Amino acid sequence: MTPKFFGIHFSVLVICMFITVGKSQWRGNTESYKEWEQSTCSYCICRYSGYCALWRNVTCDSLVTKYRCLGGWRHNGDNNCNIPICKPDCGSVGECKAPGKCDCKGQAEGQYCQTLVCSYASPCYPGNCYKKSLCKCNRGFTKENSTSEYGCLQIDTNNKPYIGKSTSVIEHTRKTDNKFLFYFLLDGTDESIRNRTVWSNQRVFNIMHFKFEVSYKAPEPLAERPVYVHKTAVGITEGKVLLRVLDYKNGI
């Protein structure tokens, strides 16, 4: 009898896949790079006469070619890497034109436009700008406060409007039928700055009216208008009234 030998043959199957992600969706300043990714692959473990009787799924590694923006560039979601990056950014007046390069548009200084000069973002008018960022106001104008970044928008104390007439009326109107009962009028026709005290024996007032006639003439000449100021107008923009009603008997 001729002996028969049976044996089992083992083999190790290594599956590697190389995948390239299409570049057609990427534009501008791009670069390619490779990255390993895991996926599921199938291979035959039992084959008879040219067909597979049993398949097995295994985890295999795929070397994928991908694309990204070059350093210093970014996209806004459309994979078009045409937006430069500046870190830190170019401030409120600058524009990033190339990676790490700001265009300050003549309104600031420094690599990243960190120092504002006299411009629409930090105006000096009516006034004169010196040393690029310091502002000297024209006579009759001043800054709103010592820390204000806006120049010369406040009328100075030596440049006040002329109050030709001011009329204050306090009255009482009955709410139930909207009937007017009485009023008291205080008329000021001079420009002197002082408090006026007027006494009345009426106890109840519920409506107040104020009327002013004011004129103003800006000092001449004003400074030459800088290029970032397209139009100017000088005048009165606000009026305030302080009225205190006191109860003489009760002292309040």
KOLDODO-426075 format. One line per 2 residues: for each residue z, x, y of N, C-alpha, C. Coordinates in Angstrom, 2 decimals, padded with zeros to 5 digits. Example, Ala and Ser with C-alpha at 12.3 -4.5 7.8 and 13.67 -1.06 7.14 Angstrom:
# KOLDODO-426075
007.80:013.19:-005.69:007.80:012.30:-004.50:007.80:013.20:-003.30 ~ 007.08:012.85:-002.25:007.14:013.67:-001.06:007.87:012.90:000.03
# end
This chain:
# KOLDODO-426075
000.00:000.86:-001.18:000.00:000.00:000.00:000.00:000.90:001.23 ~ -000.86:000.55:002.09:-000.95:001.32:003.34:000.05:000.78:004.33
000.97:001.62:004.82:001.97:001.13:005.77:001.33:000.71:007.09 ~ 001.92:-000.30:007.70:001.46:-000.77:009.02:002.53:-000.51:010.06
002.11:-000.12:011.24:003.04:000.21:012.33:002.84:-000.79:013.49 ~ 003.97:-001.27:013.92:003.96:-002.18:015.05:004.71:-001.52:016.21
004.22:-001.67:017.37:004.88:-001.07:018.53:004.67:-001.92:019.78 ~ 005.54:-001.69:020.73:005.46:-002.39:022.00:005.18:-001.37:023.10
004.18:-001.65:023.93:003.80:-000.73:025.01:004.34:-001.27:026.34 ~ 005.16:-000.47:026.98:005.70:-000.83:028.29:004.95:-000.08:029.38
004.68:-000.74:030.47:004.05:-000.09:031.62:004.70:-000.59:032.89 ~ 004.77:000.24:033.86:005.32:-000.10:035.17:004.18:-000.32:036.14
004.17:-001.46:036.72:003.10:-001.81:037.65:003.64:-001.73:039.07 ~ 003.11:-000.84:039.86:003.49:-000.71:041.26:002.40:-001.34:042.11
002.81:-002.31:042.87:001.84:-003.03:043.69:002.10:-002.71:045.15 ~ 001.16:-002.14:045.79:001.23:-001.87:047.23:000.04:-002.54:047.89
000.29:-003.16:049.00:-000.77:-003.83:049.73:-000.85:-003.25:051.13 ~ -002.04:-003.10:051.62:-002.27:-002.59:052.96:-002.98:-003.68:053.76
-002.30:-004.17:054.77:-002.82:-005.30:055.54:-002.96:-004.89:057.01 ~ -004.04:-005.27:057.60:-004.27:-005.01:059.02:-004.30:-006.34:059.77
-003.40:-006.47:060.72:-003.40:-007.66:061.56:-004.47:-007.50:062.62 ~ -005.36:-008.45:062.73:-006.50:-008.33:063.62:-006.10:-008.05:065.07
-006.84:-007.15:065.73:-006.54:-006.80:067.11:-007.18:-007.76:068.10 ~ -008.00:-008.65:067.62:-008.76:-009.50:068.54:-007.83:-010.31:069.45
-006.63:-010.61:068.99:-005.71:-011.39:069.82:-004.93:-010.54:070.81 ~ -005.03:-009.26:070.71:-004.34:-008.35:071.63:-005.34:-007.72:072.59
-004.94:-007.64:073.86:-005.81:-007.08:074.89:-005.02:-006.20:075.83 ~ -005.75:-005.46:076.64:-005.09:-004.64:077.66:-004.56:-003.33:077.12
-003.40:-002.94:077.60:-002.80:-001.64:077.27:-001.99:-001.77:075.98 ~ -002.66:-001.55:074.84:-002.03:-001.77:073.53:-002.03:-000.49:072.70
-001.26:-000.51:071.65:-001.23:000.55:070.65:-000.98:-000.07:069.29 ~ -001.42:000.62:068.23:-001.20:000.14:066.88:-000.03:000.90:066.25
000.61:000.26:065.29:001.69:000.89:064.54:001.76:000.23:063.17 ~ 002.36:000.93:062.22:002.46:000.43:060.85:003.90:000.07:060.53
004.04:-000.99:059.75:005.36:-001.49:059.42:005.35:-002.08:058.00 ~ 006.35:-001.71:057.22:006.46:-002.25:055.86:007.05:-003.65:055.91
006.41:-004.55:055.14:006.91:-005.90:055.03:006.94:-006.31:053.57 ~ 007.92:-007.10:053.20:008.02:-007.60:051.84:007.37:-008.96:051.72
006.68:-009.15:050.57:006.04:-010.43:050.29:006.10:-010.68:048.79 ~ 005.60:-011.81:048.35:005.59:-012.17:046.93:004.20:-011.95:046.35
004.15:-011.16:045.25:002.89:-010.89:044.57:002.97:-011.40:043.12 ~ 001.84:-011.73:042.53:001.78:-012.21:041.14:000.96:-011.24:040.31
001.41:-010.99:039.06:000.61:-010.19:038.13:000.77:-010.76:036.72 ~ -000.19:-010.45:035.87:-000.25:-011.00:034.52:000.61:-010.15:033.58
001.48:-010.80:032.78:002.31:-010.07:031.82:001.89:-010.37:030.37 ~ 000.97:-011.30:030.18:000.51:-011.60:028.82:-000.95:-012.04:028.89
-001.83:-011.27:028.29:-003.25:-011.53:028.41:-003.88:-011.62:027.02 ~ -004.68:-012.61:026.75:-005.40:-012.78:025.51:-006.89:-012.97:025.79
-007.66:-012.15:025.17:-009.12:-012.32:025.18:-009.69:-012.61:026.57 ~ -009.23:-011.87:027.55:-009.83:-011.97:028.87:-009.19:-012.98:029.80
-008.18:-013.70:029.32:-007.52:-014.61:030.24:-006.01:-014.38:030.18 ~ -005.32:-014.75:031.26:-003.89:-014.50:031.39:-003.13:-015.73:030.91
-002.21:-015.46:029.98:-001.40:-016.55:029.46:-000.10:-016.73:030.24 ~ 000.34:-015.68:030.90:001.62:-015.78:031.62:001.60:-014.89:032.86
001.93:-015.49:033.98:002.01:-014.75:035.24:003.47:-014.59:035.65 ~ 003.74:-013.56:036.41:005.08:-013.32:036.93:004.99:-013.00:038.42
005.91:-013.60:039.14:005.99:-013.31:040.58:007.02:-012.22:040.81 ~ 006.64:-011.25:041.63:007.53:-010.15:041.97:007.48:-009.91:043.47
008.47:-009.22:043.94:008.51:-008.83:045.36:007.78:-007.51:045.52 ~ 006.83:-007.48:046.41:006.05:-006.25:046.63:006.09:-005.88:048.11
005.87:-004.64:048.41:005.86:-004.12:049.77:004.44:-004.04:050.30 ~ 004.29:-004.46:051.54:002.97:-004.40:052.18:003.08:-003.54:053.43
002.19:-002.60:053.59:002.14:-001.77:054.78:001.18:-002.45:055.77 ~ 001.76:-003.02:056.80:000.99:-003.85:057.72:000.72:-003.07:059.01
-000.51:-003.10:059.46:-000.87:-002.53:060.75:-000.76:-003.61:061.82 ~ 000.08:-003.35:062.81:000.30:-004.32:063.87:-000.03:-003.72:065.23
000.02:-004.56:066.26:-000.27:-004.09:067.61:000.83:-004.55:068.55 ~ 001.02:-003.79:069.61:002.02:-004.10:070.62:001.59:-003.49:071.94
002.32:-003.84:073.01:002.01:-003.27:074.33:002.48:-001.81:074.38 ~ 001.72:-001.00:075.06:002.15:000.37:075.32:003.44:000.36:076.14
004.21:001.44:076.05:005.41:001.55:076.86:005.10:001.41:078.34 ~ 005.89:000.62:079.04:005.66:000.40:080.47:004.79:-000.81:080.77
004.37:-001.52:079.72:003.54:-002.71:079.92:004.12:-003.88:079.12 ~ 003.82:-005.07:079.55:004.26:-006.27:078.85:003.22:-007.37:079.03
003.43:-008.46:078.29:002.56:-009.63:078.45:003.44:-010.85:078.70 ~ 002.82:-011.94:079.08:003.58:-013.15:079.41:003.47:-014.21:078.32
003.17:-013.76:077.10:003.06:-014.67:075.97:001.66:-014.81:075.43 ~ 000.67:-014.25:076.14:-000.72:-014.39:075.70:-001.26:-013.13:075.04
-000.37:-012.14:074.78:-000.75:-010.87:074.14:-001.73:-010.05:074.97 ~ -001.81:-010.34:076.25:-002.64:-009.54:077.15:-001.71:-008.60:077.92
-001.67:-007.35:077.50:-000.71:-006.38:078.05:-001.21:-005.81:079.37 ~ -001.17:-006.61:080.40:-001.68:-006.17:081.70:-000.63:-006.27:082.80
000.64:-006.49:082.43:001.70:-006.61:083.42:002.56:-005.34:083.37 ~ 002.56:-004.55:084.44:003.36:-003.32:084.44:004.85:-003.61:084.55
005.66:-002.68:084.09:007.11:-002.82:084.11:007.70:-001.75:085.03 ~ 008.56:-002.18:085.95:009.30:-001.25:086.80:010.79:-001.52:086.59
011.51:-000.49:086.23:012.96:-000.58:086.02:013.64:000.52:086.82 ~ 014.51:000.11:087.80:014.78:-001.28:088.22:013.57:-001.91:088.87
013.65:-003.20:089.16:012.50:-003.88:089.73:012.28:-003.44:091.18 ~ 011.26:-004.00:091.78:010.84:-003.55:093.12:011.48:-004.36:094.24
012.59:-005.00:093.98:013.32:-005.71:095.03:012.61:-006.98:095.46 ~ 013.03:-007.50:096.60:012.53:-008.79:097.07:011.20:-008.70:097.79
010.78:-007.50:098.20:009.55:-007.38:098.99:008.48:-006.56:098.28 ~ 008.86:-005.81:097.25:007.92:-004.92:096.58:007.20:-005.58:095.43
006.16:-004.90:094.94:005.38:-005.38:093.80:005.13:-004.21:092.86 ~ 005.37:-004.43:091.58:005.14:-003.40:090.56:003.65:-003.31:090.30
003.02:-002.17:090.63:001.58:-002.01:090.49:001.19:-001.22:089.25 ~ 002.09:-000.38:088.77:001.87:000.45:087.58:003.24:000.76:086.99
003.31:001.16:085.74:004.64:001.43:085.15:005.46:002.39:086.00 ~ 006.61:001.91:086.50:007.52:002.73:087.29:007.05:003.00:088.71
006.00:002.31:089.20:005.47:002.56:090.54:005.43:001.25:091.33 ~ 006.14:001.23:092.45:006.23:000.02:093.28:005.37:000.16:094.53
004.77:-000.93:094.94:004.10:-001.02:096.23:005.01:-001.81:097.16 ~ 005.60:-001.11:098.14:006.58:-001.75:099.04:005.93:-002.50:100.18
004.62:-002.44:100.30:003.85:-003.19:101.30:004.31:-002.93:102.73 ~ 004.83:-001.73:102.98:005.26:-001.36:104.32:006.52:-002.06:104.78
007.22:-002.75:103.89:008.40:-003.51:104.28:009.70:-002.88:103.77 ~ 009.59:-001.80:103.01:010.78:-001.14:102.48:010.42:000.30:102.15
011.44:001.09:101.86:011.26:002.48:101.48:012.03:002.77:100.20 ~ 011.71:003.90:099.58:012.35:004.27:098.33:011.44:004.00:097.15
011.70:004.67:096.03:010.85:004.52:094.85:010.77:003.08:094.39 ~ 011.88:002.35:094.53:011.91:000.97:094.08:012.17:000.00:095.24
011.75:000.39:096.46:011.81:-000.48:097.64:013.23:-000.96:097.92 ~ 014.19:-000.07:097.71:015.59:-000.48:097.84:016.08:-000.48:099.29
015.36:000.16:100.21:015.78:000.22:101.61:014.80:-000.57:102.47 ~ 015.23:-001.73:102.95:014.35:-002.56:103.77:014.15:-001.94:105.15
012.96:-002.05:105.66:012.68:-001.68:107.05:012.42:-002.97:107.80 ~ 012.24:-002.86:109.10:011.99:-004.07:109.89:010.70:-004.73:109.40
010.82:-005.94:108.94:009.68:-006.66:108.38:010.02:-008.14:108.40 ~ 009.15:-008.94:107.82:009.45:-010.37:107.78:010.70:-010.64:106.95
011.01:-009.75:105.99:012.21:-009.93:105.18:013.47:-009.50:105.92 ~ 013.33:-008.64:106.91:014.46:-008.20:107.73:013.96:-008.07:109.17
013.74:-009.20:109.85:013.05:-009.19:111.14:013.90:-008.63:112.28 ~ 013.19:-008.15:113.28:013.83:-007.68:114.50:013.02:-008.23:115.68
013.31:-009.46:116.05:012.59:-010.08:117.16:013.41:-011.24:117.70 ~ 013.52:-011.39:119.04:012.98:-010.49:120.07:013.81:-009.21:120.15
013.22:-008.11:119.85:013.92:-006.84:119.89:012.99:-005.71:119.54 ~ 013.54:-004.52:119.44:012.77:-003.33:119.13:013.36:-002.64:117.91
012.51:-002.36:116.95:012.93:-001.70:115.72:012.86:-000.18:115.92 ~ 013.90:000.52:115.51:013.89:001.98:115.58:014.49:002.56:114.32
014.11:003.77:114.02:014.50:004.44:112.77:014.18:003.56:111.56 ~ 013.11:002.80:111.68:012.51:001.99:110.62:013.32:000.78:110.19
014.62:000.82:110.31:015.40:-000.31:109.81:016.48:-000.79:110.77 ~ 016.64:-000.12:111.92:017.66:-000.52:112.89:017.02:-001.37:113.98
017.78:-002.32:114.49:017.21:-003.29:115.43:018.05:-003.33:116.70 ~ 017.38:-003.21:117.84:018.02:-003.36:119.14:017.44:-004.59:119.81
018.30:-005.59:120.04:017.84:-006.87:120.58:017.51:-006.76:122.06 ~ 016.56:-007.58:122.49:016.26:-007.69:123.92:017.44:-008.30:124.67
017.46:-008.07:125.98:018.51:-008.65:126.82:018.48:-010.17:126.70 ~ 019.65:-010.75:126.49:019.75:-012.20:126.36:019.78:-012.69:124.92
019.61:-011.78:123.96:019.62:-012.18:122.55:020.52:-011.24:121.76 ~ 021.01:-011.75:120.66:021.89:-010.95:119.81:021.76:-011.44:118.38
022.38:-010.71:117.45:022.38:-011.14:116.05:023.40:-012.26:115.86 ~ 023.20:-013.03:114.81:024.11:-014.15:114.54:025.53:-013.65:114.29
025.66:-012.50:113.62:026.96:-011.86:113.41:026.72:-010.40:113.10 ~ 027.77:-009.63:113.02:027.64:-008.19:112.86:027.05:-007.79:111.52
027.14:-008.66:110.53:026.63:-008.33:109.20:025.32:-009.05:108.90 ~ 024.78:-009.76:109.86:023.55:-010.52:109.63:022.39:-009.59:109.37
021.55:-009.94:108.40:020.36:-009.16:108.13:019.16:-009.65:108.93 ~ 019.34:-010.72:109.69:018.28:-011.21:110.55:018.57:-010.81:111.99
017.55:-010.37:112.70:017.79:-009.79:114.01:017.48:-010.72:115.16 ~ 018.39:-010.78:116.13:018.11:-011.30:117.46:017.74:-012.79:117.50
018.26:-013.58:116.61:017.95:-015.01:116.60:018.99:-015.85:117.33 ~ 020.01:-015.21:117.86:021.08:-015.93:118.54:020.99:-015.68:120.05
021.14:-016.74:120.86:021.16:-016.59:122.31:022.49:-015.99:122.72 ~ 022.44:-014.94:123.51:023.65:-014.23:123.92:024.41:-015.05:124.97
025.65:-014.64:125.22:026.51:-015.36:126.17:025.97:-015.30:127.60 ~ 025.20:-014.27:127.91:024.63:-014.14:129.26:023.27:-014.84:129.37
022.94:-015.65:128.39:021.63:-016.29:128.37:021.77:-017.74:127.92 ~ 022.78:-018.42:128.47:023.07:-019.77:128.04:022.15:-020.80:128.71
021.91:-021.93:128.02:021.14:-023.01:128.65:021.94:-023.64:129.81 ~ 021.23:-024.30:130.71:021.84:-024.99:131.84:022.03:-026.47:131.46
023.28:-026.92:131.47:023.59:-028.32:131.16:023.63:-029.09:132.48 ~ 022.56:-029.81:132.78:022.49:-030.53:134.03:023.31:-031.79:134.03
023.42:-032.44:132.88:024.19:-033.67:132.81:024.63:-033.89:131.37 ~ 025.86:-034.36:131.24:026.37:-034.71:129.91:027.16:-036.00:130.03
026.85:-036.92:129.18:027.49:-038.23:129.22:028.10:-038.52:127.85 ~ 029.38:-038.86:127.87:030.09:-039.23:126.65:030.61:-040.66:126.80
030.36:-041.49:125.83:030.79:-042.88:125.86:031.57:-043.17:124.58 ~ 032.78:-043.70:124.77:033.54:-044.19:123.63:033.78:-045.68:123.85
033.59:-046.46:122.79:033.64:-047.91:122.94:034.28:-048.55:121.72 ~ 034.53:-049.83:121.86:035.06:-050.60:120.74:034.19:-051.83:120.54
033.67:-051.96:119.35:032.87:-053.12:118.97:033.53:-053.79:117.77 ~ 033.74:-055.09:117.87:034.41:-055.81:116.79:033.47:-055.91:115.59
033.95:-055.52:114.44:033.12:-055.43:113.26:032.77:-056.79:112.67 ~ 033.64:-057.75:112.84:033.42:-059.05:112.21:032.18:-059.76:112.72
031.95:-059.65:114.04:030.78:-060.31:114.61:029.92:-059.36:115.45 ~ 030.23:-058.06:115.35:029.48:-057.03:116.08:029.47:-057.27:117.59
030.58:-057.80:118.10:030.68:-058.11:119.53:031.26:-056.91:120.27 ~ 030.56:-056.52:121.36:031.04:-055.43:122.20:032.23:-055.91:123.01
033.32:-055.12:123.04:034.53:-055.52:123.75:034.76:-054.67:124.99 ~ 034.76:-053.36:124.86:034.95:-052.50:126.04:034.46:-051.09:125.72
034.26:-050.32:126.78:033.87:-048.93:126.60:034.46:-048.09:127.72 ~ 034.41:-046.78:127.53:034.88:-045.82:128.53:033.86:-044.70:128.60
033.42:-044.36:129.81:032.35:-043.38:130.01:032.87:-042.17:130.76 ~ 032.50:-041.00:130.28:032.83:-039.74:130.94:031.53:-039.02:131.25
031.29:-038.82:132.55:030.02:-038.23:132.98:030.28:-036.88:133.60 ~ 029.62:-035.85:133.05:029.72:-034.51:133.62:028.39:-034.09:134.18
028.37:-033.66:135.46:027.11:-033.32:136.11:027.07:-031.88:136.58 ~ 028.06:-031.09:136.20:028.01:-029.70:136.61:027.93:-028.81:135.37
027.72:-027.52:135.55:027.54:-026.60:134.45:028.78:-025.73:134.21 ~ 029.86:-026.04:134.86:031.06:-025.24:134.66:031.60:-025.45:133.26
032.11:-024.37:132.67:032.63:-024.43:131.32:034.14:-024.62:131.40 ~ 034.60:-025.84:131.19:036.03:-026.11:131.19:036.28:-027.41:130.45
037.50:-027.58:130.04:037.88:-028.80:129.33:038.19:-029.91:130.34 ~ 037.84:-031.11:130.00:038.15:-032.26:130.84:039.06:-033.21:130.06
040.11:-033.63:130.71:041.04:-034.57:130.09:041.02:-035.86:130.88 ~ 040.77:-036.96:130.19:040.71:-038.27:130.82:041.61:-039.21:130.03
042.41:-040.01:130.78:043.36:-040.92:130.13:042.83:-042.35:130.18 ~ 043.13:-043.11:129.14:042.73:-044.51:129.07:043.87:-045.32:128.46
044.02:-046.58:128.93:045.06:-047.44:128.37:044.56:-048.25:127.17 ~ 043.30:-048.03:126.79:042.78:-048.70:125.61:043.19:-047.90:124.36
043.55:-048.61:123.33:044.11:-047.95:122.16:043.10:-047.77:121.04 ~ 042.10:-048.59:121.00:041.21:-048.58:119.83:039.77:-048.30:120.28
039.19:-047.25:119.75:037.76:-046.94:119.93:037.17:-046.71:118.55 ~ 035.99:-047.23:118.31:035.39:-047.03:116.99:033.93:-046.58:117.04
033.39:-046.36:118.23:032.01:-045.86:118.36:031.97:-044.82:119.47 ~ 031.21:-043.75:119.24:031.05:-042.69:120.24:029.57:-042.40:120.44
029.17:-042.17:121.69:027.79:-041.80:122.04:027.84:-040.55:122.90 ~ 026.86:-039.69:122.72:026.76:-038.48:123.54:025.31:-038.28:123.96
025.13:-037.92:125.21:023.80:-037.67:125.74:023.85:-036.46:126.66 ~ 022.89:-035.55:126.49:022.85:-034.33:127.28:021.46:-034.13:127.86
021.45:-033.61:129.05:020.21:-033.16:129.68:020.35:-031.66:129.92 ~ 019.55:-030.90:129.20:019.71:-029.45:129.18:018.36:-028.79:129.43
018.39:-027.71:130.17:017.18:-026.92:130.39:017.47:-025.46:130.05 ~ 016.42:-024.76:129.65:016.59:-023.36:129.27:015.33:-022.59:129.63
015.53:-021.42:130.19:014.42:-020.53:130.51:014.71:-019.18:129.90 ~ 013.83:-018.75:129.01:014.03:-017.47:128.33:013.82:-016.33:129.30
014.58:-015.24:129.15:014.40:-014.08:130.01:013.04:-013.43:129.78 ~ 012.48:-012.92:130.83:011.17:-012.26:130.74:011.30:-010.78:131.08
010.43:-009.95:130.49:009.48:-010.31:129.43:010.11:-010.12:128.06 ~ 009.64:-010.86:127.08:010.07:-010.66:125.71:009.36:-009.46:125.10
009.94:-008.94:124.04:009.34:-007.79:123.38:007.97:-008.15:122.80 ~ 007.14:-007.15:122.63:005.84:-007.38:122.01:006.04:-007.90:120.59
005.31:-008.92:120.24:005.48:-009.55:118.94:004.95:-008.64:117.83 ~ 005.75:-008.34:116.82:005.29:-007.49:115.72:004.28:-008.23:114.85
003.57:-007.49:114.01:002.48:-008.07:113.24:002.98:-009.09:112.22 ~ 004.23:-008.95:111.76:004.72:-009.88:110.75:005.21:-011.20:111.35
005.24:-011.29:112.68:005.60:-012.54:113.36:004.30:-013.19:113.86 ~ 003.93:-014.32:113.30:002.66:-014.95:113.64:002.76:-015.88:114.86
003.95:-016.46:115.08:004.11:-017.38:116.20:005.57:-017.40:116.59 ~ 005.83:-017.55:117.87:007.21:-017.58:118.34:007.43:-018.76:119.29
008.66:-019.20:119.35:009.08:-020.23:120.30:010.56:-020.04:120.56 ~ 010.94:-020.06:121.81:012.34:-019.86:122.20:012.83:-021.13:122.86
013.95:-021.66:122.38:014.47:-022.88:122.96:015.78:-023.28:122.30 ~ 016.21:-024.50:122.56:017.48:-025.00:122.05:017.24:-025.69:120.71
017.97:-025.30:119.72:017.80:-025.87:118.39:018.99:-026.69:117.94 ~ 020.12:-026.60:118.65:021.32:-027.28:118.18:022.28:-027.53:119.33
022.97:-028.65:119.28:024.00:-028.95:120.26:025.25:-029.43:119.54 ~ 026.41:-029.05:120.03:027.67:-029.43:119.41:028.61:-030.04:120.44
029.37:-031.03:120.01:030.34:-031.71:120.87:031.69:-031.69:120.17 ~ 032.71:-031.31:120.90:034.08:-031.37:120.39:034.83:-032.44:121.16
035.24:-033.48:120.47:035.96:-034.59:121.10:037.29:-034.77:120.38 ~ 038.37:-034.71:121.16:039.71:-034.91:120.61:040.32:-036.16:121.24
040.70:-037.11:120.40:041.33:-038.34:120.86:042.82:-038.23:120.56 ~ 043.66:-038.27:121.61:045.10:-038.07:121.47:045.85:-039.35:121.81
046.92:-039.57:121.09:047.85:-040.67:121.39:048.98:-040.10:122.25 ~ 048.94:-040.40:123.55:049.90:-039.78:124.48:051.34:-040.18:124.16
051.53:-041.43:123.78:052.89:-041.91:123.53:053.51:-041.23:122.32 ~ 052.74:-041.09:121.27:053.27:-040.49:120.04:053.06:-038.98:119.97
052.31:-038.45:120.92:052.10:-037.01:120.98:051.18:-036.47:119.92 ~ 050.24:-037.28:119.43:049.27:-036.83:118.43:047.87:-037.13:118.90
# end
